[in-house]
Amino acid sequence: MKFIIMLDALYQWEHYWGPLRLFRYLSFRMMMALLTSVGIGFLMARPMIRCLRRNRMEQAQRTEQEVRRLAEFHAAKEHTPTMGGLIIFFSTLGSTVLWAQWNMLIGLALMVYIVLTLLGFCDDFLKISRRNSRGLPGRIKMTIQGILTVTVFAILWTHSPECQESYRELWFPFVKHPLWSGIPWWFMVVFLFFVLAGTSNAINLTDGIDGLAIGCTLMTVLFFSIMAYLTGNVVASKYLCLSYVPGGGELAILCAALAGSCLVFLWYNIYPAEIFMGDTGSLAIGGLVGMIAFLTKQAFLLVIVGAVFVAEALSVILQVASFKWRSGKRIFKMAPLHHHFELSGIPEHKLVVRFWILSFLFMLLGFGTLKLR
């Protein structure tokens, strides 16, 4: 435990050297967490790419029978290594351990991140070993996500009476007070499951073309780094009519570390990608973002800020429903949504930048809700 708070505790020696007082400030530690994760990421990225390529950890591309004309568009990606989510994972984890004060919220968020990273790694490994796009069955993924949800909520529920009451509230954008308090525990378990599994699978569905998922994720993570900072500050949360979350500011350190890791990965994942994050990255990052949104009591803001992910997930749901209920008729040329636009003739690099722009605008809209409460 002393190691985990080592850098944060340096402010205690400020009487020997004045600048050490900076280590007491959350904003300074956020900046340093971001820079540290960038440094770790760049140090390990190139060796990791070479290692994955040497061991033929390559993305399993879907066949022409599965995706028709899309297989031709993505033929050049056949030998691109995957499991790049490991770069994001180690740089985020290393930076967070160095700069965050250890508390229950950080522990829960990292537990979710570690478990889902392992789940995604197993999924990717099966795809690579079988040389096809079929990994772990969906029911196994959902079962593990369900067990993780129950475990997380059980820890929250038994931590303290104050924590138990605090996480029985639902906060909505544009509303100054919790819309529903004293919620039954079983409802909150179901709600948390939908937040974790929904965000995890939505980002996973978005990860289909170079730079798309990681660029949009970066916008969302930056937003929640600010939200974590605000909800963890008594004065700011009261002024903006947000629920105060004791210790929530430390989640801003985790978000800053994740943002730095996303920047590094984007460097190598931009078109044409040198590496893919795979389910090792997308499932885990999605679950982590969902967990942070839940812990800061801003889960419903994910629908606004992460509207690109919501649209991608909805396009799949609508496509499947239409195919089943309308005798094989489809709404889109292909789902998720980005594949529909690809098949409509929009070049991949142009499509990605347009989605980034939309994600940035939705992030600004999310900030706009703070002044409309």
N, C-alpha and C positions, 0 to 999 in steps of 0.2 A: 504493500500500500504506500509506503514511503516513496518508492520509486515512481509510482504513478503520479504523485503530486510533486515530484522533485522540482521541476522547473517553475511551477506555480509558487512553491514555497521560497523561492529565491528572494522575494520581496522582503523577507524577514531580515536580510542582511543589508538593507538599504542604508543603514547608518554607517556602514563601511564604504559603500559606493552608491551615491545618490540615484543614478539611473536604474538601479535594481528595483526601485519603487514601481516601475512600469509593469512589472510582473503581477501586480495586484489588480490591474485593470483588465476587464473582460475584452474590451475592444482591441487592446494590444495582443492579448493571447489569441484572439480570433485571427488577426493578421498574421501572427507567427505560425499558427496552425496551418493556415492556407499555404504560406511559403514553405513550411517544412514538408507538407504533403507533396507540393510541387517538386521539391528537391529530391525526396525519396522516390517519387514516381519517375523522374527523368533518369535517376541513377539505375533503376532496375528495369525500365521499359525495354531498352535495346537488348540487354542480355536475355530478358524474358522472351522477347520475340524470337531471338535466335534459338533459344532452347525449345520453344514450342514448335518452331519450323523444323528443327533438326529431328525432333521426335514425331513429326508428322501429325501433330495435333491440329488437324485442319477442319474447317467448317464443312459439315456434310450438306451438300447442296441438294435441293429437291429435284426430282426428275421432271422431264418434259410431260410425262403422263400426269404428274401431280399439279404442276403449275403452268403448263402450256407455254406460251410465248415468253413468260417471265424467265424460264430457264435459259433462254438465249441471251437475255439482257444480263444475267448474272453469271454467265459462263466463266468470265475472267476472274471471278472470286473463288473459284474452286479450290485453289491451293493456299488460300489465306488462313493463317493460324487463328484459332479461337481460344477461349478461356482467358481473354485479356482482362476479364473482371478481377483476376488475381492481382494485377497491377494496382487497380483501384482499391482493392481490399487491403493489401499490405501497407500502402501509403496512407490510406485513411486511418487504419488501426494504429500504425506507428505514430502518426502525428497526434491523434487523439490521446493516446497513452501519455505522451510527453507534455501536452498542454492543458488537458482538462482536469478539473478537480473531480475526484471520484465521488459519485452519488448514485442513488438508486436509478434515476432516470437515464444516466449514461450507461449504467450496467444493463438495463433492460434493452436499450437501443442497440448496444453492441451484441447482446445475446441474440437478438433477432437477426442482426446482420451476419453474425458468424454461422448460425444455423442455416439461414437461407443461402449463404455462400456455399456451404457444404452440399446442400440440396441441389443447387445449380451445377456445382462441380460434378456430382454424380450423374446428373442429367446429360451434361456435355460429354462426360467420359463414355457413357453408353452409346451416344450418337456416333462418337469417333470410332469406338471399338466395333460397332456394328456396320459402320460406313453407310448409315442412312439417317434420316431426319427424325427418327422415332427414339425418344429417350425414355425417361421414367413415365409410367402411365399417369394420367391426370389424377386418378383417384388417390394415388400414393402421395403426389404433391399436395393435394388438398387435405389429406389426412395429417400430414406433417405440419402444414400450416395451421390446421385446427388445433393440434396438440400444442403447438407453439403459442397460439392465441390464449388457450386456457391457462397455460403456465404463466404467461405474462400477466394476465388479469389476476391470477391467484396471488402473485407477488404484490401487485398493486393493492389488492383487497386486504391483504394481511399486514401491510407495512405499518399503517397507523390509522386511527379513526379519522383524522383530518384528510388523509389521502383517500380513504374509502369514500368519504362524502364528496370530495373534490371531483373524483372521476365518475360521479353519478349525475353529471350535468352535460347538457348538449348546448353548445354555442353555435349560433348561426351568423353568417355575415349580415351586416346592416342592422343587427339587433344589439342593443346596449347591455342586455342582461341575458342570463341563460334562458333559453326557450323552454327547457324542461329540466327540473331538478328532482332529486330523489328517485332516479330511474332504477328499476329492478336490475339486479346484478346480471341475470341471464340475458336481458336485453343488451346490456353493455358488452357482454361476451360476444354476442352475435354481431353487434355493431363493429367491434374491434376486428373480428374475423373478416368482415366485408371490407374494412379499411385496409388491412394488411394484404389479404389475398387479392382484393380488387386492384390496388396500386401495383402490387408485385406483378400480376399478370398483365395489366395494362401497359406497363413499361416494357415487359417482355414482348408483347405484341408489336410495340412501336419499333423495336430493335430489328429492322428488316433491311435497311439500306445505310450506306456509309455515313456516319456522323449524325444521323437523325435522332436516335434515342438519347445519346449522351449530350447533345447540344440542348435539347429540350429539357433534359433532366437538370442540367446546369442552371437554367433559369429558375426552375422550381426550387432547387436547393438553395440558391442565393436568396430567394424570397423567404424560405423558412429559417434561414440563418438570422435574418432580421426579425422575424416573428418570435423566434426563440429568445433573442436578445430582449425584445420588448416585453414578452410575457414573464420573463425572469427578473424584470426591473419593477419595483413597487410603484415608483412615480410614473413611469411611462405607461405601464399597464392600466393604472387608474385614470390617467389623462385620456387614453385612447379607448377606454371602456372595454378592456380585455381582461380575461381571467388571469389573476396573478398565479404563477406556478413557481413555488419556492424551489430554487436550484435549477430552474428551467434554462437559465442563461448558459449553463454549461453545454446544453444541447447546441448552442450557437457555435461552440468550439468544434463539435463533431460535424456540423454542417459546413463550417469553413474548411475543415480538413477534407471533407468529401468534395467540396467545390474545387479545391486545388487538385485533387486526384482526377476529377472529371476534365479539368483543363489539360492535364498531361495526356490523358487517354484520348481526348479530342485531337490532340496534336498528331497522333498516330492513326486515328480512326477516320480522319477526314478523307474525302474522296480523292484518289483511290485508296481504300483502307489497307494499312499494313497488318492490322490485327482486328479481330472482332471480340467484343466483350463476352459473347455467349450467355447462356443462362446463368453461368457463374457470376456474371455482373448484373444482368438485367433483373433477374428474380430478386437478388439480394438488395440491390439499390432501391428497387420499388418497395420492398418490404420495409426498408430503413426509412425511406421518405414517409411512408404511411404511418410508421410508428412515431416518428417525430411530430407529424401533424396531429396524431391522437394525443400524445403527451403534452403538447402545447395547447390542446383543446381547440384546434383550428382545422379539424378534419374536413369540414364542409367547404373550407376555402380551397381544398384540393380540386374540387369540381371546377372552380374558376381558374385557378392558377395552372392546373394540369389539364386544361380543356383539350389540348392536343391528344393527351393520353386517353381521355374520356371518349373523344371522337373515334380514336382508333379502336378501342374496345367495343363501343357501340356499333361500329361498322361490321365487326365480326358477328355480334349478336344478331343484328338485323339480317345479315346475309344468311346465317344459318336458319333463322326463323323463316325467312322468305323461301328458302330452298325446300324446307320441310312442309310448310303450310300452303305453298303456292305451286305445288307439283314441279319442283325443280327450277322455278324461275328465280333469277338473281336480281338484286338491286344494283350491285356494283359489278364491275368487270372482274374484280378480285378483291378480297378482303385479306388483311386490314386496309384501311383507306389509302395509305401511301402507294400500295400496289395498284389500286384503281387509277391513280393519277399517273403512275409509271406507264401503264398500258394505254393511257389516253395520250401519250406522246410527250409528256413533260420530262426533260432530261433529269437524271438523278440529282446532280449537284444543284440545279435550280430548284428542284422540289424541296430539298433539304433546307436550303436557305430560306425559302418561303415559310416552311414550318417553324424554323427558328424565329422568324419575324413574328409570326402568330403567337408563339410561346412567350416572346418578350412582351407583346401587347397584353396578353392575359396576365402576365406577372404585374404589369402596371395597373391593370384593372383590379388585381388582388390588393395592391397597396391603396387603391382608391376606396376600397370598402372601409378602410380604417377611419376615414373622415366622414363616412356616410352612416355611421352608427347612431 
